[in-house]
Amino acid sequence: MAQYKYKARTLEGKVIKGIMTVADDTELQQKLHEQDAFLLSAKAVKSSKGMRQFKPKVLADFSRQMGTLIASGVTLVRALNIMANGESVKPKERGVYEDILRQIRQGIALSDAMEAQNGAFPPLMIYMYRSAETSGNLDKVSMQMAEHYEKSHKLNAKISSSMTYPKILGVMVVAVVLILTKFVLPQFAELFAQMDELPLSTRILMGFSDLLQEHWILVLIAVILLVVGVRALMLIPKVRMKWHRFKLWVPLFGKLQKTICTSRFARTLSSLYSAGIPIVSALQIARKTIGNDYIDAQFDQVIPFVRAGNNLSDGLDLIDGFVRKLSDSIRVGEETGSLDSMLSFTADSMEYDADMAISKMVSYVEPIMLLIMGVVVAFVMVSVFSALYGSYDSIAGMS
């Protein structure tokens, strides 16, 4: 896709200008023709730096306000003007809304104006709004998108909140180790130095304590380099692909990842198919919302398989990483002729399963973190007291 800055003339003779994101100038002419306009000139423009996609909560607020205002009889221009001037709207969002408003006043369709925002709006939302413009039910589709992204926001919030307690325990483990090795163990350094031989665990602990005492800057730099290095590795497609595959099969957490990925795909596919978008186009859009490159890459074989006339359920059976329940439910919908309702039911069911899987994961993580914390503290205490008892025995032997 590329952006074209164009000039066109309407049937009434009015000259309009704007920017549209299309595959080529032929598609540009076709889209303008659908708007009863004829292309006068077009020039490809280099896209500016991509904008970070709005978070689900922002997308949900945008869609809900849009749906409510349009359903109340407010014009699209007036609705966008109200939304852009909202008190809770951040400057970045306000800039996007104002740019959409400017383009709409020039005669550009809402979906095209959203697509021209360099990635602020996801493809799913753009296609759904484009479908609504064709069918004339923008208010209903907007409310549908609001519900979709509210569910996505709640799922993300559930995942984030479920990891809060494990993160706190992790910080506590690190804090305990640092306090013991930085402040407590140095108090015993002189006593331990008088001993002929220290236990192995004590030598390990004292070596770590000395490292933090004398070379803490190097340790800090090493940790920073490690974090930066891991992030750099994740930018390599092959490495990221293998990592995403590993996340699907890691014990305990792999099942949760599968359920979440399946839930996202099912909800997106359900929304697109219910809006009348062809199944192949719906698959091309839904694959980008999964959030797992390993699963996404497998659609390169699934989409041609479905395009050739095979059942969607058989195509999804080829995906390594989806919960089997998805293809089984879709197969029932294909056999009964109720694929749209079955997709909606499956999406709701998978979201419930994802919520239960997150709760189950938390029930596993908490005791594991407590166990790790207990092992670390026990190791430190054993190392210290075994050395102390050894020193007492040495003193008793000398006396």
Secondary structure, DSSP 8 states (H G I E B T S, - for coil): -EEEEEEEEETTS-EEEEEEEESSHHHHHHHHHHTTEEEEEEEEE---S------HHHHHHHHHHHHHHHHTT--HHHHHHHHHT-TT--HHHHHHHHHHHHHHHTT--HHHHHHTTTTSS-HHHHHHHHHHHHHT-HHHHHHHHHHHHHHHHHHHHHHHHHTHHHHHHHHHHHHHHHHIIIIIGGGGHHHHHTSS---HHHHHHHHHHHHHHH-HHHHHHHHHHHHHHHHHHHTSHHHHHHHHHHHHHSTTHHHHHHHHHHHHHHHHHHHHHHTT--HHHHHHHHGGGS--HHHHHHHHHHHHHHHTT--HHHHHTT-TTS-HHHHHHHHHHHHHT-HHHHHHHHHHHHHHHHHHHHHHHHHHHHHHHHHHHHHHHHHHHHHHHHHHHHHHHHHHHH-
